[in-house]
């Protein structure tokens, strides 16, 4: 029955999310990883001066972080599986590394805010993107929300599931630790160019397959979403994914853009610096709250495709062995 751990984790987390009382009581694994990353960074920067030293310190920090994430997740399943039904507790632990419910809730809040006013939309989108929200117009807010939804479908849902299938609880924990490190220190600015190199490169590696798998699932999901185009999604993913500065983020973003016949990317501001990114998709740029809501329909359909695929895969594993 352990083969059904991944699909059950998807189903339970999508239904329940991460319980708010538990969050208030003990926090969240991502928060724990974040504190450890900050601690390791503080300790490392006291002892580094040259670029080589910073890169080595970054490598050591990532190794220690992943070890801290994986070791408990090796011990806990070994203990749990000595009890009847212990794998169900393991399944509940795995849900904490998925983000289906929270991602959908956060992006839906942007759509609601944008329907009220541009100011409310900017406030809501500030919780899900790193760019400067005050310089965004209505189309910019909507585009930022859809881009976040697309990219996070991969690194918040499909990628954790992928590593859970391959390596169980240690796999999903390791992935989430790496992804958290990348979001905190995997930047190309002066402070993190060297220290965050290992986190950024490792995150690129662990998302290589999941990002492309996400794009494929978006294409399949289009068949279940009114007016979504599987052909355009496939075409845009192949044509535009490589334009993105990330080797992986372009795949889900381009697939969403093509599916919805919109255009994503373009200029955006981070800490006052304007960055002009290539366009994903060749549809309209006049985006509004309705486009976010349509993207959420596609998102839910993609989750359905993932859940169905996961269940079929689990059934096949049980039958074969």
C-alpha positions in Angstrom: 0.0 0.0 0.0 3.0 2.3 0.3 2.8 2.8 -3.4 -0.3 4.9 -2.9 1.6 7.3 -0.6 2.2 9.9 -3.4 -1.4 10.1 -4.7 -2.9 10.1 -1.2 -0.5 12.9 -0.2 -1.7 14.9 -3.2 -5.4 14.3 -2.4 -5.1 15.1 1.3 -3.0 18.2 0.9 -5.2 19.6 -1.8 -8.2 19.1 0.6 -6.7 20.1 3.9 -3.6 22.1 3.2 -1.3 22.8 6.1 -3.4 23.2 9.2 -3.3 26.8 10.6 -3.2 25.6 14.3 -0.2 23.4 13.4 1.5 26.4 11.7 1.0 28.5 14.8 2.2 25.8 17.1 5.3 24.5 15.4 5.7 26.5 12.2 6.3 24.9 8.8 9.2 22.8 7.3 10.0 25.7 4.9 10.3 28.0 7.9 12.6 25.5 9.6 14.8 25.3 6.5 14.8 29.1 6.2 16.1 29.5 9.8 18.8 26.9 9.2 19.8 28.6 5.9 20.1 32.0 7.7 22.1 30.4 10.5 24.5 28.7 8.1 24.9 31.9 6.0 25.6 34.0 9.1 28.3 31.5 10.3 29.8 31.2 6.8 30.2 34.9 6.0 32.2 35.4 9.1 34.9 33.2 7.7 34.9 34.0 3.9 36.7 36.6 2.0 37.4 35.5 -1.5 35.0 34.3 -4.2 36.4 30.8 -3.9 35.9 30.7 -0.2 32.3 31.9 -0.5 31.6 29.2 -3.1 33.0 26.5 -0.9 31.1 27.8 2.1 27.9 27.8 0.0 28.5 24.2 -1.1 29.1 23.1 2.5 26.0 25.0 3.7 23.8 23.2 1.1 25.2 19.8 2.0 24.5 20.4 5.7 21.0 21.7 4.9 20.1 18.7 2.8 21.6 16.3 5.4 19.5 18.0 8.1 16.4 17.6 6.0 17.1 14.0 4.9 18.4 12.3 8.0 15.2 12.6 10.1 13.1 11.5 7.1 15.2 8.4 6.8 14.7 7.5 10.5 11.0 8.4 10.8 9.7 6.1 8.1 11.9 3.2 9.4 10.2 3.6 12.7 6.7 4.2 11.4 6.7 1.2 9.1 7.3 -1.1 12.0 3.7 -0.3 13.0 0.6 -1.4 11.0 -0.6 1.6 8.9 2.4 3.6 9.8 2.9 4.6 6.2 -0.3 6.7 6.6 1.5 8.9 9.1 4.3 9.1 6.6 1.8 10.2 4.0 0.6 13.0 6.3 4.1 14.2 6.8 4.7 14.3 3.1 1.7 16.6 2.6 3.6 19.4 4.5 6.1 19.6 1.5 3.3 20.2 -1.0 1.7 23.6 -1.7 -1.4 23.0 -3.9 -4.0 24.5 -1.5 -2.0 27.5 -0.4 -0.8 28.3 -3.9 -4.4 28.4 -5.3 -5.6 30.4 -2.3 -2.8 33.0 -2.7 -3.3 33.5 -6.4 -7.1 33.6 -6.1 -6.6 36.4 -3.5 -4.9 38.4 -6.3 -7.8 38.0 -8.6 -10.2 39.1 -5.8 -8.1 42.1 -5.0 -7.7 43.2 -8.6 -11.5 43.1 -9.0 -11.8 45.5 -6.1 -9.0 48.0 -7.1 -5.5 48.2 -8.5 -4.2 49.0 -5.0 -5.8 45.8 -3.5 -4.4 43.8 -6.4 -0.9 45.1 -5.8 -1.2 44.3 -2.1 -2.3 40.8 -2.8 0.4 40.1 -5.4 3.1 41.4 -3.1 2.7 38.2 -1.1 3.4 35.9 -4.0 6.1 37.7 -6.1 9.5 39.2 -5.5 9.2 42.1 -7.9 8.1 45.7 -7.0 4.3 45.6 -7.0 3.9 49.4 -6.9 5.1 49.8 -10.5 2.7 47.2 -11.8 -0.5 48.2 -13.7 -3.5 45.9 -13.9 -2.0 43.8 -16.6 1.3 43.6 -14.7 -0.4 42.4 -11.5 -2.4 39.8 -13.4 0.6 38.6 -15.4 2.8 38.4 -12.2 0.1 36.2 -10.5 -0.2 33.9 -13.5 3.6 33.6 -13.9 3.8 32.7 -10.2 1.0 30.2 -10.5 2.6 28.5 -13.5 6.1 28.3 -12.1 4.9 27.2 -8.7 2.8 24.5 -10.2 6.1 22.9 -11.1 8.3 23.7 -8.1 5.5 23.7 -5.5 3.6 20.6 -6.6 4.9 18.5 -9.5 8.6 18.6 -8.4 8.0 17.6 -4.8 5.6 14.9 -5.9 8.3 13.7 -8.4 11.0 13.3 -5.8 8.5 11.7 -3.4 7.7 9.0 -6.0 11.4 8.4 -6.5 12.8 8.5 -3.0 9.9 8.7 -0.6 9.8 11.2 2.3 13.6 11.8 2.2 13.3 12.7 -1.5 10.6 15.3 -1.0 12.3 16.8 2.0 15.6 17.1 0.2 13.9 18.8 -2.7 12.1 21.3 -0.6 15.3 22.2 1.3 17.1 22.8 -2.0 14.3 24.8 -3.4 14.1 26.9 -0.3 17.8 27.5 -0.4 17.6 28.7 -4.0 14.8 31.1 -3.2 16.8 32.6 -0.3 20.4 32.6 -1.5 20.4 31.5 -5.2 20.6 35.0 -6.5 23.0 36.5 -8.9 23.6 39.7 -7.0 26.9 40.7 -5.4 26.2 39.0 -2.0 25.1 35.6 -3.3 26.7 35.3 -6.7 29.3 32.9 -5.2 27.8 31.8 -1.9 24.5 30.9 -3.6 26.1 29.2 -6.6 25.6 25.6 -5.3 22.0 26.2 -4.2 21.1 27.7 -7.6 22.8 25.0 -9.7 21.4 22.2 -7.6 17.9 23.7 -7.8 18.3 23.8 -11.6 19.2 20.1 -11.6 16.4 18.8 -9.4 13.8 20.8 -11.4 15.0 19.7 -14.8 12.6 16.8 -15.3 9.7 18.1 -13.2 9.5 21.4 -15.1 9.1 19.7 -18.5 6.7 17.2 -17.0 4.6 20.1 -15.7 4.4 21.5 -19.2 3.3 18.2 -20.5 0.6 17.9 -17.8 -0.6 21.4 -18.7 -1.0 20.4 -22.3 -3.1 17.4 -21.2 -5.1 19.5 -18.8 -6.1 21.8 -21.7 -8.5 19.1 -22.9 -10.5 19.5 -19.8 -10.6 23.3 -19.7 -13.1 25.3 -22.0 -11.3 27.3 -24.6 -7.8 26.3 -23.5 -5.6 25.2 -26.4 -3.4 22.1 -26.0 -1.8 22.8 -29.4 -0.9 26.4 -28.4 0.4 25.2 -25.0 2.7 22.6 -26.7 3.9 25.0 -29.3 4.6 27.8 -26.9 6.5 25.5 -24.5 8.8 24.2 -27.2 9.3 27.6 -28.8 9.6 29.9 -25.8 10.8 27.9 -22.8 14.4 28.3 -23.8 14.1 32.1 -23.9 13.7 32.3 -20.1 16.7 33.1 -18.0 15.9 30.0 -15.9 16.5 26.6 -17.6 13.3 25.3 -16.1 10.8 28.1 -15.2 10.1 28.8 -18.9 8.5 25.4 -19.5 5.4 25.8 -17.2 5.1 29.6 -17.9 5.2 29.2 -21.6 2.7 26.2 -21.5 0.3 28.3 -19.4 0.7 31.3 -21.8 0.1 29.2 -24.9 -2.8 27.4 -23.3 -4.6 30.6 -22.3 -3.6 32.5 -25.5 -1.9 35.2 -23.5 1.6 36.7 -23.3 3.8 36.5 -20.2 7.2 37.9 -19.4 8.4 41.3 -20.5 9.8 44.1 -18.4 9.6 44.0 -14.6 11.3 45.7 -11.7 13.2 44.1 -8.8 14.4 46.4 -6.0 14.2 49.4 -8.4 16.1 47.6 -11.2 14.1 47.0 -14.4 14.7 43.7 -16.1 13.3 43.0 -19.6 12.5 39.3 -20.0 11.5 37.6 -23.3 7.9 37.1 -23.9 6.3 33.7 -23.3 3.4 33.0 -25.6 2.1 35.3 -28.4 -1.4 36.2 -27.2 -2.8 39.3 -25.5 -0.9 41.3 -22.9 -4.1 43.1 -21.8 -4.5 40.9 -18.8 -7.1 41.3 -16.0 -8.6 39.4 -13.0 -10.6 37.2 -15.4 -7.4 35.8 -16.9 -6.1 34.9 -13.4 -9.4 33.1 -12.7 -9.1 31.2 -16.1 -5.5 30.3 -15.2 -6.7 28.9 -11.8 -9.2 26.7 -13.7 -6.2 25.4 -15.8 -4.2 25.0 -12.6 -6.9 22.8 -11.0 -7.2 20.7 -14.1 -3.4 20.2 -14.1 -3.7 19.1 -10.5 -6.4 16.6 -11.5 -4.2 15.3 -14.3 -1.3 14.9 -11.9 -3.5 13.1 -9.3 -4.9 10.7 -11.9 -1.4 10.0 -13.3 -0.1 9.4 -9.8 -2.9 7.0 -9.0 -2.5 5.0 -12.2 1.3 4.8 -11.5 0.7 3.6 -8.0 -1.8 1.0 -9.2 0.7 -0.2 -11.9 3.4 -0.6 -9.2 1.1 -2.6 -7.0 0.0 -4.9 -9.9 3.6 -5.4 -11.1 5.1 -6.3 -7.9 
